[in-house]
Amino acid sequence: MKLNILSTVIASFIVLSCNLNIHNGSDQKPVLPPTQAPHLQKYSHVQIRNELKRNWKLIEFQHFTKDNLIENNAELNLNPNPETGQYSAYFGCNNLFFILKDVSNNSLEFSHIGTTMLDCDEKMDLEMEASQFLTGKIFYIIQGHFLELKNNKGDKMRFIAEDWD
């Protein structure tokens, strides 16, 4: 009897270990697939309009010159990462990643904003101002190959589609 119980416990442990042992490297912590990542599940149903799903190059923002924005390769990538469902942005130093929490009536709400932690002295001003701009509800307008974002204060960012010729 004890042998049957011990065999059952060991078999159950092996089955559970196999199901949870999803690794992204030999010595790294297990990674859950997006369908099992609880913090992303509630956002998996959020869809954005197809015309937004592009990589957008920043060409106008506050006091920054167009040359400065191009030099920093500032961009907003609204193609969701297939593994995490997150979107991303880059403003010259760190990679930003986020969830589009609410998409309705030509508005986007950026949430769960994260970033890598590099310190790039002269490029941090653009990154800090852009990160602050993207916090909260943002209204958008698409005109041809241009995307314009506006916040509640009336500040705006203007982008051009990367794939536009």
PEZI-V360098 format. One record per run of one state. SS is the DSSP state (a for helix, b for strand, c for the rest). FROM is the first residue (numbers start at 0). TO is the last residue. If there is no record, write none. Layout:
BEGIN
SS:FROM:TO
SS:FROM:TO
END
This chain:
BEGIN
c:0:0
a:1:19
c:20:21
b:22:22
c:23:28
b:29:29
c:30:32
a:33:35
c:36:36
a:37:40
c:41:48
a:49:51
c:52:53
b:54:60
c:61:62
b:63:63
c:64:64
a:65:70
c:71:73
b:74:76
c:77:85
b:86:89
c:90:93
b:94:103
c:104:105
b:106:114
c:115:119
a:120:132
c:133:134
b:135:142
c:143:144
b:145:149
c:150:154
b:155:160
c:161:164
END
